[in-house]
């Protein structure tokens, strides 16, 4: 049986998260500032890696705003797309899938 997974899954993060920035001082070292910003999105990759994307524009720029391709994890070959897959077939690959795209409708709660 082939080991087929979506190339990525995107999940919206509700609420606000802390974002720390560092600005270099002229005398050396850094000044750190923290601010609250919208949660953005978590993007989960099939190898177990994940990344946080801060804005809708960045999500689009990185190409995570469209349905994901299905990838055979053994060969690396693209074997299909989630955009033309039936919901029933997709749920056999993704038991927690919420709809026919790779963007999950459930959200992560940051507790704030």
SERO-4910 file (N, C-alpha, C, O; in steps of 0.05 Angstrom, whole numbers):
BEGIN
 pado doro    nc1    nc2    nc3   cac1   cac2   cac3    cc1    cc2    cc3    oc1    oc2    oc3
  Unk    A     17    -24      0      0      0      0     18     25      0     36     27     17
  Unk    A     13     43    -19     30     67    -20     26     85      5      4     86     17
  Unk    A     47     99     12     47    118     34     41    146     23     60    161     18
  Unk    A     16    152     19      8    177      6     -2    197     28    -19    190     45
  Unk    A      9    221     27      1    242     46     -2    269     31     10    272     10
  Unk    A    -18    287     42    -19    314     29      8    328     34     21    324     54
  Unk    A     15    345     15     41    360     16     41    379     40     63    385     51
  Unk    A     18    388     49     16    405     73    -13    406     82    -32    401     66
  Unk    A    -17    414    107    -43    419    118    -41    446    133    -22    450    148
  Unk    A    -61    464    129    -60    490    140    -82    492    161   -105    484    156
  Unk    A    -76    504    184    -95    507    206    -93    536    216    -71    545    223
  Unk    A   -115    550    218   -116    578    228   -112    578    258   -122    560    272
  Unk    A    -97    597    268    -92    601    297   -110    624    306   -106    647    297
  Unk    A   -129    619    323   -146    640    333   -132    656    355   -114    646    368
  Unk    A   -141    681    359   -131    697    381   -105    711    373    -99    715    350
  Unk    A    -91    720    394    -66    735    390    -42    718    400    -45    701    418
  Unk    A    -19    723    389      6    711    398     27    732    402     25    754    391
  Unk    A     47    726    419     69    745    424     89    743    400     95    721    391
  Unk    A     98    766    392    119    767    371    141    785    382    137    808    388
  Unk    A    165    773    383    188    788    394    206    796    370    213    780    353
  Unk    A    214    822    370    233    831    350    258    841    363    257    850    386
  Unk    A    280    840    349    306    849    360    316    871    341    317    867    316
  Unk    A    325    893    353    337    915    337    365    920    348    368    923    372
  Unk    A    385    920    330    412    924    340    417    952    352    406    972    342
  Unk    A    432    953    374    439    978    386    465    988    373    481    972    364
  Unk    A    469   1014    373    494   1024    362    518   1017    379    541   1014    369
  Unk    A    513   1013    405    535   1006    423    540    976    425    557    967    441
  Unk    A    525    961    410    527    931    411    504    919    426    491    933    442
  Unk    A    498    895    420    475    882    432    450    888    417    450    898    395
  Unk    A    427    882    430    401    885    417    381    897    436    383    892    461
  Unk    A    362    912    426    338    920    440    316    901    432    310    899    408
  Unk    A    302    888    450    281    870    444    254    883    451    251    895    472
  Unk    A    235    880    433    208    889    438    188    866    433    192    850    415
  Unk    A    167    865    449    146    845    446    120    859    439    114    880    450
  Unk    A    105    847    421     79    858    415     60    834    409     69    813    403
  Unk    A     35    839    412     14    819    406      6    823    377      3    845    367
  Unk    A      3    801    362     -6    802    335    -26    779    330    -26    760    345
  Unk    A    -42    781    309    -61    759    303    -45    732    300    -22    732    291
  Unk    A    -59    711    307    -46    684    307    -35    675    281    -13    662    280
  Unk    A    -48    680    259    -39    671    233    -47    642    228    -69    634    233
  Unk    A    -28    626    217    -33    599    209    -10    581    217     13    589    219
  Unk    A    -17    556    223      3    535    226      2    518    201    -20    510    192
  Unk    A     25    512    189     27    495    165     42    470    174     65    472    183
  Unk    A     29    447    170     41    422    178     50    407    153     35    404    134
  Unk    A     75    398    152     86    384    130     87    354    136     88    346    159
  Unk    A     87    337    115     85    308    120    109    295    133    106    273    144
  Unk    A    132    308    133    155    297    147    155    303    177    174    295    191
  Unk    A    134    317    187    132    323    215    140    352    222    136    360    244
  Unk    A    151    366    203    158    394    208    133    411    207    113    404    196
  Unk    A    135    435    219    113    454    218    125    482    219    147    486    228
  Unk    A    109    501    209    117    529    210     93    546    215     71    540    207
  Unk    A     98    569    227     77    589    231     79    610    210    101    622    206
  Unk    A     57    615    196     56    636    176     39    659    188     17    655    197
  Unk    A     51    683    188     39    705    203     15    718    190     -3    727    204
  Unk    A     14    720    163     -7    735    149    -19    719    126     -7    700    116
  Unk    A    -42    729    117    -55    717     93    -37    721     69    -34    703     52
  Unk    A    -25    744     66     -7    750     43     17    731     43     25    722     21
  Unk    A     28    726     66     51    708     67     43    679     61     57    665     47
  Unk    A     19    671     70      8    645     63      5    642     33     12    621     22
  Unk    A     -5    663     20     -8    662     -9     19    662    -23     23    647    -42
  Unk    A     37    679    -14     64    680    -26     78    653    -25     92    646    -44
  Unk    A     75    639     -3     88    613      0     74    590    -15     84    568    -17
  Unk    A     49    596    -25     34    576    -40     18    557    -23     10    536    -33
  Unk    A     13    564      2     -3    546     19    -33    554     19    -47    543     36
  Unk    A    -41    571      1    -69    580      1    -86    564    -18   -110    571    -22
  Unk    A    -75    544    -31    -91    528    -51    -90    499    -42    -74    492    -25
  Unk    A   -107    483    -54   -108    454    -46    -80    441    -50    -66    446    -70
  Unk    A    -73    424    -31    -47    411    -32    -47    388    -52    -67    375    -57
  Unk    A    -23    382    -62    -19    358    -78    -16    334    -59     -7    338    -36
  Unk    A    -22    311    -68    -17    286    -53      9    275    -62     14    273    -86
  Unk    A     26    268    -43     53    259    -49     57    231    -39     50    224    -16
  Unk    A     69    214    -56     78    187    -47    103    192    -31    124    200    -42
  Unk    A    102    186     -5    124    192     13    148    174      8    171    180     17
  Unk    A    145    151     -5    167    133    -11    183    142    -35    207    140    -35
  Unk    A    169    153    -56    183    160    -80    186    191    -84    203    200    -99
  Unk    A    169    206    -70    169    235    -73    152    245    -96    151    268   -102
  Unk    A    139    226   -110    124    232   -134     96    243   -126     83    233   -108
  Unk    A     87    264   -141     60    275   -137     41    255   -150     44    249   -174
  Unk    A     21    246   -135      3    225   -145    -25    236   -148    -43    221   -157
  Unk    A    -30    260   -142    -57    272   -144    -59    298   -130    -39    309   -120
  Unk    A    -83    308   -129    -89    334   -116   -113    331    -99   -132    316   -106
  Unk    A   -114    345    -77   -137    344    -59   -160    359    -71   -183    356    -62
  Unk    A   -156    376    -92   -177    392   -103   -197    375   -119   -220    382   -121
  Unk    A   -188    353   -131   -206    337   -147   -212    310   -134   -220    291   -148
  Unk    A   -209    308   -108   -214    284    -94   -241    285    -80   -248    306    -69
  Unk    A   -255    263    -79   -280    262    -65   -275    263    -34   -254    254    -25
  Unk    A   -293    275    -20   -290    277      9   -287    250     22   -271    246     40
  Unk    A   -302    230     12   -301    203     23   -273    191     19   -263    179     38
  Unk    A   -262    194     -4   -235    183     -9   -214    198      7   -195    185     18
  Unk    A   -217    224      9   -197    240     24   -197    232     54   -176    231     67
  Unk    A   -221    226     65   -222    219     93   -208    192     99   -201    187    122
  Unk    A   -205    175     79   -190    151     83   -160    157     86   -146    142    100
  Unk    A   -151    179     74   -123    187     77   -119    206    101    -99    204    115
  Unk    A   -139    222    106   -138    242    128   -162    239    145   -183    251    140
  Unk    A   -161    223    166   -185    218    183   -196    243    195   -220    244    200
  Unk    A   -180    264    200   -190    288    212   -196    311    192   -201    333    201
  Unk    A   -196    305    167   -200    326    146   -228    337    149   -247    323    154
  Unk    A   -230    363    146   -255    377    149   -268    384    122   -293    387    121
  Unk    A   -253    387    101   -264    394     75   -245    387     53   -223    376     58
  Unk    A   -252    392     28   -237    382      5   -211    398     -1   -198    391    -20
  Unk    A   -205    418     14   -179    432     10   -161    424     33   -168    410     51
  Unk    A   -136    434     31   -117    428     52   -119    448     75   -104    446     94
  Unk    A   -138    467     73   -142    486     94   -163    476    113   -186    473    106
  Unk    A   -156    470    138   -173    458    158   -190    480    170   -180    502    176
  Unk    A   -216    475    174   -234    495    185   -232    498    215   -238    519    226
  Unk    A   -224    476    229   -220    478    258   -197    496    264   -178    498    248
  Unk    A   -197    509    287   -175    528    294   -161    519    319   -173    505    336
  Unk    A   -137    528    322   -122    525    347   -129    547    365   -130    570    357
  Unk    A   -134    542    391   -141    562    410   -116    569    426   -104    552    438
  Unk    A   -108    595    426    -84    603    440    -89    608    470    -71    614    485
  Unk    A   -115    606    478   -121    609    506   -125    638    515   -128    643    539
  Unk    A   -125    656    496   -128    685    504   -155    695    495   -161    718    499
***
